[in-house]
Amino acid sequence: MDATNGVLSAPLHQLKDEHRSLRADMNSFYETTEEIECEAGPAVIQLFAELYQQISSFTDKLKAHSKREEEGLFPLMARHLGENDRTIPTMEFEHEKAEQHLQDFLTEAENKGKDINETEAQWISVSAVQAYTTLIQHFANEEKVLFPLAESILAVDEMEELGQLFQTR
């Protein structure tokens, strides 16, 4: 297959499709962060409550997606890449960084609870923006570098193994 033209095997195509869905959720929560930044008073607190729900739901979806990559794709690719290759460690680091931003948001929001004020809501929302920025870059890296690389180095039977793994999870 020709990964340079965007033709990917089914498991890689699935991961790329998941990016589309995750990006839609990310765009939605990013819009909410922009509204929080522009609004004032009680509207900020209402928007923050909405953002909290969006981030909670998104975090669950992202964890499921990351797990498929970290337990399926990454180990298969690591077998082929040299021990000095930084591709997989870089991707794992980006996962950790994005997940930490999301966790920071959730933790801070939960710590403030119902007593949160406008300034705190705006400050805590920065973690959601940082997660968004990290993930936009990360998804682009995976789609431009990782997925084409996987397409070129994984054997047909490894792609089948990956596909079966995704179906069972």
ZILINJO-V608527 format. One record per residue. N is the residue number from 0. RES is the residue in one small letter. PSI is psi in whole degrees, 0 to 359 (* if undefined). D_CENTER is the distance of its C-alpha to the mean C-alpha in Angstrom with 1 decimal. Layout:
N/RES/PSI/D_CENTER
N/RES/PSI/D_CENTER
This chain:
0/m/159/26.3
1/d/94/25.5
2/a/337/21.9
3/t/336/22.9
4/n/11/23.7
5/g/7/20.4
6/v/117/22.0
7/l/152/19.8
8/s/160/20.8
9/a/313/19.8
10/p/322/17.1
11/l/324/15.4
12/h/321/16.0
13/q/313/14.4
14/l/319/11.0
15/k/320/11.5
16/d/321/12.5
17/e/326/9.5
18/h/319/7.6
19/r/313/10.6
20/s/315/10.4
21/l/321/6.9
22/r/321/8.3
23/a/316/11.4
24/d/319/10.2
25/m/317/8.7
26/n/322/12.1
27/s/312/13.9
28/f/331/12.9
29/y/319/13.4
30/e/320/16.8
31/t/321/17.6
32/t/324/17.1
33/e/320/19.5
34/e/319/21.9
35/i/320/21.9
36/e/326/22.8
37/c/337/25.6
38/e/176/27.1
39/a/159/29.5
40/g/210/31.1
41/p/333/30.3
42/a/324/27.9
43/v/317/25.4
44/i/320/25.6
45/q/315/25.1
46/l/322/22.1
47/f/320/20.6
48/a/320/21.2
49/e/316/19.4
50/l/319/16.4
51/y/316/16.5
52/q/318/16.5
53/q/314/13.6
54/i/320/11.4
55/s/311/12.9
56/s/314/12.3
57/f/318/8.7
58/t/319/8.1
59/d/315/10.1
60/k/318/8.4
61/l/319/5.0
62/k/319/7.7
63/a/318/9.7
64/h/312/7.5
65/s/323/7.0
66/k/319/10.7
67/r/319/11.8
68/e/313/10.8
69/e/329/12.2
70/e/346/15.2
71/g/287/16.0
72/l/310/15.2
73/f/312/15.2
74/p/322/18.5
75/l/317/20.1
76/m/322/19.4
77/a/330/20.5
78/r/330/23.9
79/h/336/24.5
80/l/146/23.3
81/g/159/25.7
82/e/340/25.4
83/n/355/25.2
84/d/132/22.3
85/r/5/19.3
86/t/305/16.8
87/i/313/15.3
88/p/324/15.7
89/t/316/14.0
90/m/319/10.8
91/e/320/11.1
92/f/318/11.9
93/e/322/8.8
94/h/310/6.8
95/e/318/9.7
96/k/313/9.9
97/a/315/6.7
98/e/326/7.7
99/q/319/11.1
100/h/316/10.9
101/l/317/9.8
102/q/321/12.6
103/d/316/14.9
104/f/308/14.7
105/l/316/15.4
106/t/312/18.1
107/e/319/19.8
108/a/317/19.9
109/e/323/21.4
110/n/322/23.8
111/k/324/25.1
112/g/216/25.3
113/k/346/27.8
114/d/6/29.5
115/i/142/26.8
116/n/175/28.4
117/e/314/27.3
118/t/316/26.9
119/e/319/24.8
120/a/316/22.5
121/q/320/22.1
122/w/315/21.5
123/i/328/18.9
124/s/338/17.0
125/v/325/16.5
126/s/324/13.8
127/a/320/11.7
128/v/319/12.6
129/q/320/11.7
130/a/316/8.1
131/y/310/8.2
132/t/315/10.1
133/t/314/8.2
134/l/324/5.1
135/i/313/8.0
136/q/319/9.8
137/h/312/7.5
138/f/320/7.2
139/a/318/10.9
140/n/316/11.8
141/e/317/10.8
142/e/327/12.6
143/k/332/15.5
144/v/302/16.1
145/l/309/14.5
146/f/315/15.1
147/p/322/18.6
148/l/314/19.4
149/a/318/18.7
150/e/324/20.8
151/s/336/23.6
152/i/339/23.8
153/l/137/23.2
154/a/164/26.3
155/v/316/26.8
156/d/330/27.2
157/e/323/24.0
158/m/320/22.1
159/e/318/24.1
160/e/317/23.2
161/l/316/19.5
162/g/317/20.2
163/q/321/22.2
164/l/318/19.7
165/f/326/17.1
166/q/330/20.0
167/t/351/21.0
168/r/*/17.7
